[in-house]
């Protein structure tokens, strides 16, 4: 696999997750799709391309690398044809006018793998409604809308349980 996160298969190149760079991947080809596996996990999956010399990108594969090169979001090949939902696109346009806008946009996009595209779009729409489309606002909205982690119930071993009446009541007045 190349350092550009591309794997060559059947005369075409397919992107895989940026964290898989530099190590071999297993390719599983099916009639309609191609899967790329590493250490028992899928690191890329695409519709199978027929023909030659096509490059198939999934922009989400490149998000980990955007932290180091946020400017690639504007000019990088994986992002040129990325159709983001309207609210995210509007936030991106507004952030494009501020000095650290690319970096802020990368922070927002980095939440897509964990929170999902719909949740990130909803958070961007809410930030736009509040007229504060900044990454800190969007990340805060996402955090507020996440489900709190469920409480873990731990069974107490019998050896650690307190007896019902550990100290007998003694009447000292009668003695």
C-alpha positions as CSV (number, residue, x, y, z in Angstrom):
1,X,0.0,0.0,0.0
2,X,1.2,3.5,-0.8
3,X,1.6,6.4,1.6
4,X,-1.3,8.1,-0.2
5,X,-3.7,5.5,1.3
6,X,-4.3,3.9,-2.0
7,X,-4.3,0.2,-2.7
8,X,-4.0,-1.1,-6.3
9,X,-6.4,-3.9,-7.3
10,X,-7.5,-5.0,-10.7
11,X,-5.9,-2.0,-12.6
12,X,-7.6,0.5,-10.3
13,X,-6.7,2.2,-7.0
14,X,-8.9,2.3,-3.9
15,X,-8.5,4.4,-0.7
16,X,-8.2,2.8,2.7
17,X,-8.1,4.2,6.2
18,X,-5.1,6.5,6.8
19,X,-4.1,4.5,9.9
20,X,-3.5,1.4,7.7
21,X,-0.6,3.1,5.7
22,X,2.7,1.2,5.6
23,X,1.4,-2.2,6.4
24,X,0.0,-4.9,4.1
25,X,-3.7,-5.3,3.6
26,X,-5.8,-8.4,2.6
27,X,-8.1,-7.8,-0.4
28,X,-11.4,-9.5,-0.6
29,X,-13.0,-9.0,-4.0
30,X,-16.7,-9.7,-4.7
31,X,-18.8,-9.1,-7.8
32,X,-20.2,-5.8,-6.5
33,X,-17.6,-4.6,-4.0
34,X,-14.0,-4.7,-2.8
35,X,-13.0,-5.0,0.9
36,X,-9.6,-4.2,2.4
37,X,-8.8,-5.9,5.7
38,X,-6.0,-5.4,8.2
39,X,-5.6,-7.2,11.5
40,X,-9.1,-8.7,11.3
41,X,-10.8,-5.3,10.7
42,X,-12.1,-3.7,7.5
43,X,-10.0,-0.6,6.7
44,X,-11.7,0.1,3.4
45,X,-14.8,-0.9,1.4
46,X,-15.8,0.4,-2.0
47,X,-18.1,-0.5,-4.9
48,X,-16.0,-2.4,-7.3
49,X,-14.8,-0.3,-10.3
50,X,-14.6,-1.9,-13.6
51,X,-12.3,-0.5,-16.2
52,X,-8.7,0.8,-15.9
53,X,-6.8,3.5,-14.1
54,X,-9.7,4.7,-11.9
55,X,-9.0,6.2,-8.5
56,X,-11.8,5.7,-6.0
57,X,-11.7,7.8,-2.8
58,X,-13.6,7.8,0.5
59,X,-12.8,11.2,2.0
60,X,-13.4,9.7,5.5
61,X,-10.3,7.6,5.1
62,X,-8.2,10.8,4.9
63,X,-9.6,12.6,8.0
64,X,-6.8,11.4,10.4
65,X,-4.2,12.9,8.1
66,X,-6.0,16.3,7.8
67,X,-5.0,17.0,11.4
68,X,-1.4,17.4,10.1
69,X,-2.3,19.1,6.8
70,X,-5.7,20.9,7.2
71,X,-5.1,22.8,3.9
72,X,-5.6,19.5,2.0
73,X,-9.3,19.9,2.7
74,X,-9.5,22.7,0.1
75,X,-7.2,21.2,-2.5
76,X,-6.7,17.5,-1.9
77,X,-8.0,15.1,-4.5
78,X,-10.1,13.0,-2.1
79,X,-12.1,16.1,-1.1
80,X,-12.7,17.7,-4.5
81,X,-15.9,15.9,-5.3
82,X,-17.0,15.3,-1.7
83,X,-20.7,16.2,-1.5
84,X,-21.2,17.3,2.1
85,X,-24.7,17.9,3.5
86,X,-25.9,21.5,3.2
87,X,-25.4,22.6,6.8
88,X,-21.8,21.3,6.9
89,X,-21.1,22.9,3.6
90,X,-22.4,26.3,4.9
91,X,-20.2,26.0,8.0
92,X,-17.2,25.2,5.8
93,X,-17.9,28.3,3.7
94,X,-18.1,30.5,6.8
95,X,-15.0,29.0,8.4
96,X,-13.2,29.6,5.1
97,X,-13.2,33.3,6.0
98,X,-11.4,33.0,9.3
99,X,-7.7,32.5,9.8
100,X,-7.8,29.0,11.3
101,X,-10.9,27.9,9.5
102,X,-9.4,24.8,7.8
103,X,-8.2,23.5,11.2
104,X,-11.7,24.1,12.7
105,X,-13.3,22.3,9.8
106,X,-11.1,19.4,10.3
107,X,-12.1,19.2,14.0
108,X,-15.7,19.1,12.9
109,X,-15.2,16.5,10.2
110,X,-13.2,14.3,12.5
111,X,-16.4,13.7,14.5
112,X,-18.1,12.0,11.6
113,X,-16.6,8.6,12.2
114,X,-17.7,8.6,15.9
115,X,-20.9,10.6,15.9
116,X,-22.1,9.9,12.3
117,X,-22.8,12.3,9.4
118,X,-26.4,13.0,10.4
119,X,-25.4,14.1,14.0
120,X,-22.6,16.3,12.7
121,X,-24.9,17.9,10.1
122,X,-27.6,18.5,12.9
123,X,-24.9,20.1,15.1
124,X,-23.8,22.3,12.3
125,X,-27.3,23.4,11.6
126,X,-27.9,24.2,15.2
127,X,-24.6,26.2,15.3
128,X,-25.7,28.1,12.2
129,X,-29.1,28.9,13.9
130,X,-27.2,30.3,16.8
131,X,-25.0,32.3,14.4
132,X,-21.9,30.8,15.9
133,X,-20.4,28.3,13.3
134,X,-17.2,27.6,15.1
135,X,-15.7,24.2,15.8
136,X,-15.9,24.6,19.5
137,X,-19.6,25.3,19.3
138,X,-20.3,22.3,17.0
139,X,-18.2,20.0,19.2
140,X,-20.0,21.2,22.3
141,X,-23.4,20.6,20.6
142,X,-22.3,17.1,19.7
143,X,-21.2,16.4,23.2
144,X,-24.5,17.6,24.7
145,X,-26.5,15.4,22.3
146,X,-24.5,12.2,23.0
147,X,-26.1,9.6,25.2
148,X,-24.5,9.5,28.6
149,X,-22.7,6.3,29.3
150,X,-24.8,3.7,31.0
151,X,-24.0,3.1,34.7
152,X,-22.1,-0.1,35.3
153,X,-23.6,-2.4,37.9
154,X,-21.0,-4.4,39.9
155,X,-22.2,-7.3,41.9
156,X,-20.8,-7.2,45.4
157,X,-19.2,-10.5,46.5
158,X,-20.7,-12.1,49.6
159,X,-17.4,-11.9,51.5
160,X,-17.6,-8.1,51.2
161,X,-21.2,-7.8,52.2
162,X,-22.0,-6.3,55.7
163,X,-24.0,-8.6,57.9
164,X,-27.5,-7.4,58.7
165,X,-26.6,-6.5,62.3
166,X,-22.8,-6.5,62.8
167,X,-22.9,-5.0,66.3
168,X,-25.5,-6.4,68.8
169,X,-27.2,-3.8,70.8
170,X,-26.1,-4.0,74.5
171,X,-28.0,-2.1,77.1
172,X,-25.3,-0.6,79.4
173,X,-27.8,0.8,81.8
174,X,-28.7,-2.6,83.2
175,X,-25.3,-3.6,84.2
